[in-house]
Each structure stands twice: as C-alpha cells, then as structure tokens.
C-alpha cells in the first residue's frame, strides 16, 4: 500500500489532511468542492433516470452506513492474527485472494521454506479506531507478538490511550502505530494496511471526489449484493507515492442494496506497481454494523535492500508481498464520568 504523508511529525497521514480539506470546504457557508463524480450521477446522458437515481440513492445509503460504522466501531477493539509472505516476483496476483495455504496461521514453524518464498512472518495485534483532530476516525494497530515472541513493555497501552481520548493520547497512538509498522516484511513503509482504511474513501465528504458506477450483482458469504465501482477523480489524492505524487485509487464495494451495509470492499492503486487490498465484513451480535472479518493484501515490486531474510541475489530484485489478517474477539469499551475504564460489553 502506498505511503501516507506524515503531518506535524506524527503518524497523522496525508489522508487526514485531504479529509480535513474536504470537510472544511463542505462546512456551513462554504460550498462543497465540485468534481466529475457529482456530474456522473446527475447528467442525463450518462444513464437512464431510474437507474441513475438507484445508484445515487445506493451511494447515499453507503455514505450513511460508513458514518454509522465509524461511530460504532470507535468503541471496539479487535484481535488480529496477521500472516505476511515475501516471494520472488510472480506474474500476477492471486485469483483466489487469501486461500494460499501458506497464509494459514501456524502454531509452530513448519519444515523447510518452500521454493520462491523469501520470508514469512506472523503477527498478533490489537486493532481499533481512534478519533483524531477534526473528528476523523482512523485505524491503529498495536503489535504485541512477532513470530511467537512477545513484545516487551506492553501492558494494554493502546487500550489505556484509547480510553483517555486526549490530543496527547492520539499522538502516542500514532507513535505506537508507526512502531508496529516496523514489523512488516519488506522495505516499504506501510502504516495504512488496516481493515478500516478503505472505508475512508466512502465517507460522505469524499463522494464529490469520486466517480461511481454500477458493477453488476454478486454474492458474498451467501448474501446477495449489488456491486458499486468507484474511482478517485480529484487532486490531491488520499494516498501518495513515496515521492509525494498523487496515487488515485479505484475500487469496488459489495453492498446490501436494502441497507447500504458493505459486505466486501476492494481497493487498488495503479498505474505503476500494483497495490491491492480486500476486506470482508461479517455479522457480530455485539455491534450494530458488520465487523471486519479478514483482510487480504497484495503488493508487487517491494524493495528488499535491507531485508535480512533475503540473500544477495534476491535483494537485487523487488519481491511480491502477500498478507492475510483475520479478526476475532470484538470487545466494546466505555468511559464513565469519572474516567474509569468500564467493563467490556457482553
């Protein structure tokens, strides 16, 4: 996934800057930024009126759902089991994302390394949403175990900072997020490989910067959905290359048409080296929205300059990176008026 540009020396990223810009432009007394996205939904020559109106209503429903998702998930913490693979370059991404047996969690290290596999890593972490400056909610990861070895001096630090809710705690969470990113395989900065990131693109404030279209019908885990395609159509983009250049995103969402609930989202960054992320969501009785179930990611041309697992020949070529994260044990937390930590909700 492309790098997000840092702000004010913290882990706050370019995405937050763009969202703040958009939210400021849409504030009372200011008009929302115009873009081709609004035209794509409103122009008669693009589609028939009934079909256009159905798409517009579905997009509005998705935006409302994303706001509800962020509000409800702000009180939640998830356990993450995350497997990453570095391989010698291949010709294409997997057609069955996340189904490679090497991505399955292993209780113990197994045998010799398969041909073409440069490195494999298993991470355990807690993942949560945190409100930062401007009211934007962003995901954070706190890694507490790497390949079976516990990270020292960690005592529920994310949870305590999360419950504190102060500007200082947000900065500290950013430091933890950046620290956790150093456990990722490959010499590529990745602090945005989080299951909640793709939903930033679908927040209502972003709709005028996207072009939407219908993508047919599809089934996700036995549920019939409508597929909506989107493409980022404004600058600056949420994501940037390592050199700071715009990286427009495109993607697809699998949506329950009656509710706007998102069952699956796919996010891509092209041209250049391909970066792909897929996130699936599922029912959880402890929360009123669909919770992240798993995240699959695939990147090509990942540099290996200083990767200790690679030999000198392998370091001369970029690698492919594939990862699968699964989520479980959702807990809800609250803070009472005395700022004491409440019990997890049942």
N, C-alpha and C positions, 0 to 999 in steps of 0.2 A: 504494500500500500504506500502511496506517495507520502512524503513528509509534510506535516502541517507546520507552518512557520511559527516560531515562538514569539510571544509578546512580553515585553517588560521583564525579560529574563526568567519568566516562569514557564510552565509547560502549557499555558494557555496558547491555543494554536490559531493559525490563520482563519480556520473555520469560525472561531468565535468573533474575530474581527469582522468578517464578512456578515455574519448574522447580526452583529451589533449595528453595522451599517444599514442593513436591510430593515431591522426593527426601528432604527432611528428615522429612516425615510418614511416608514409607514405610521409614525406617531401622529397624534392629533395635530391638525394644522399643516401637515405635510402630505403630499401625495405619494402613493406607493410608486416604486420605480417601474417604468413601462418596459415591456420586453415582448419578444415574439411569442412567448408562452401564452400570454393572455389573448393575443391575436389568434393563435392556433385553436383556441377554444371558442372564439367568438365570431370568426369570419365565415360567412355562409358558403363560400366556395370550397372550404376545406372538407365539409361533410354535410349530410342532411341534418336538419334542425333536431329531430328526435334523437338521433344518435349522438349529436354534439352535446345536447342537453344531458343525456345519460352519462356521458363521460365527465362533463363538468360537475354534475351532482356527485358522481363517484369520487372525483378528486377532492371535492369539498369534504365529503364524508371521511376520506383518508386523512386529510389535514386535521379534522376534529378528533379523529381517533389517535393520531400521533400526539396531540396535546394531552389527551387523557392518559395515554401510555406513559408519557414522561412524568405526569403528575403522580400517578400511582406507583410507578417503578422507583420514584425518588425515595420511597420508604423501604425499598427492598435491597437485600444482599443475596447474591448467588454464589455458590461454589462452582469453580471452573476446573475441569480437567482438560489439559491442552497438550496435544502432541504435534510436534513440528518435524518436518523432514527436509533435508537438503540433498538434492540429487544432481547428478551430472545432467546437462541440458537435454531436454527431450523435445519432440517436435510439436506437441500440442498439449493443452490442458485436458484433464480427465473429463470424459463424457458422463461419468457416474461419480460426481463430487462426493468425497468423504467416504467412499466404500473400499478404498485400498486397505488391505489387511494390516499393513504397516502402521496405519493411523489408529489402530485399536490400542487401547490402554493396556500396558503390560505390567503386571505386578512385580515381575523380576526381569532382568535383562535376559534376552534370548539369543543364544548362539552367535554364529558368525554374521558379520554385516553383509546383506545382500549386495550383489553386483550393482554398481551405479549409485549406491547410497553413500553419501559423504558423511552425513551426521544425522543423528536422531535425538530429540530432546522431549522430556515430559515435564510439564509444569503444573503445579497446583496453585490456585489463586482464589481470591475473593474479588468479585466484580460488582460495582454499584454505580448508580447515577448520582451526581452531585450538582447542586445549583451553584453557578459561579456568577461573576459580575454580569449585570444586565438581565439576570433571571434565566439565562440559558443553562440547560442541564446537559452535562457531558459525562461520558463514561470514564471510570477509573478502574485500574487493575492493581491489586496488591499480591505479588507472587510470594508465597510462603514456603514452597518446596520445589527444588530443581533436581530431577533425576533421583528422587528418593531422599535427597539431603535437605533438611530443614534450614530455612534462612534464619540466622541468629538475630537476637534482639528484636523479635517481632512479637508483640503482645496485643493483638486486636487493634493495632494502631489505626487502621483505616476506619474501623467502626467508631472508635472514640472521636476521631477527627470529623467524621461524617455527622455525628450527633452534635458536635459543637456548633457547626453551622456558621462560623465566622469567616471573615476575609482571610485571616491568618491560617485557618484550617484549610481553606481552599488552596492556598499556596503550598501548604505542607502536603496536601494530597497530590498536587501536581508534581512535587519532588518525588513522592513515592511512585507515581506513575512512570516518570522518567527512569527512576531506578529500576523498576520492574522490567522496563523495555530492554535493559541491557542483557537480560537472559534470553532474548530472542535469538534464534540462529541467523547467521548471515550478517554481512557488514552493510546493513541498510537500516536507517533509523525508522522504527515502526512504533509509534505510540498511539496509533489510531486503529489497530486491529482489535476492535471491540464490537460486540454484537449490537450495541445501540447506535453506533456511528451512522450507518446508512439512513436511519430514520431522520437525521438532521436535515437531509435533503428534502424530506416530505413535510416539514413543518410549514404551516400556512404562510408564514412570512417569506418562504422560499418559492412559492408557487409561481410568482410572476417572473422568476428567473429560470423556469423550466419549460420545456415543450412536452406536452403529454399526448399520447395516442393509445388507441385500443390495441391490444395484442392477442386477442382471442380468449379462449377458455382453457382452464387447466385444473388438475386435481392435486391437492397437497395433503398427504397423510389421510386420504379418504374423504376430504372435504372439497366440494366443487367451488371453484374460484373464477373470478374474472382477472385476466392479466392486463395490467396497465404498464405501458412503456414510458420512460421519461428520459430527457436529455437536458443537461445543463446548458443554458443558452445566454449567459451573461458573464461579464468580467468585472471584478476579479472572481475566480472560481473558489469554491471552498477548499480545494486541495491544490497543492503546488508541487512542482518538481524540486529536486534538491537545489537547483539553481534559482528557484523562485518564480519560474514560469507557470502560467495557468495550466491546469490539467482538468479539462472539462470531463465530467462524469456522465455516464449513461447507465440505465438500469431497467429492471422490471420488478413489479410487485404483483404478488398473487393475493387478491383481495376478496373477502366475502362481500358480495355486492349488497346484501341487505344491511350490513352493519359497518362496513368500512374497515373491519379488522384485517390486519395484514398477517397472512399465514407464512409468507416467504418473501424475501427481498434479495435481489441480485444487483450488485454494484460493480461497474467496470470503469477502468481508466485506460484510454487509448487516445491517440496513437502512441508509438514508442513501445517500450516494454509493457507487456500486458500485466495488469493487476486485477484480480477478480476476487470478490467476496460474496458469499451466500450465507444468509441467516434464515433459519427456520424457527417458527414460534409454535407454542402449544398451550393448551388449556392448563390452568393451575387453580385449584379451588381456593387458594389463599389470596387471590388477587383478581380484580375485575377486568384485566386485559390479558392478552396472550403473552406468556413469558418466553424469553429466549430458550430454545431447546438445544440448538447446536449451531456452530459457525464453521464454515469451510472457506479456506482462502488459498489462492494460488498466485504465485509471482514468477515471472521469468526474468533472466538476466540479473540475478542477485550477486553482487560482488563478493569475492572470498579472500580479499587481500590479506586479512589477518585472521582468517578462520583457523583455529588451532586443529580442528578435525581434518582439514584438507591437506593433502600433500602438495609439493611444489608444482607438480603438473596440473592438479585440479585448481590451484589458486590462479593459474594463468587464464582460466575461463570463468565466465559467470555461470551460476547454477540456477536450477529451478527450486523453488521453495513451496512446500505444500503443508497446510496445517488443518487440524480439526480440533475444535473445542466443544465440549459438551457441558451442559449446565444442569445443576440439581440443587436440592435443599434450599429452596427460596425461603427467606425469613423476612418478616416485616418488623420494623422497629419504630419507636416513637419517643419523643422527648416531652416530659411533663413540665409544668410551670416552674418547678424547682430545678430544672435542667438535669434531672437524674435519668439514667438510662432505664427505659421501660423494658418489660419482658417481651420476648418475641411473640407475635400474634400466632395463635393456633391455626 
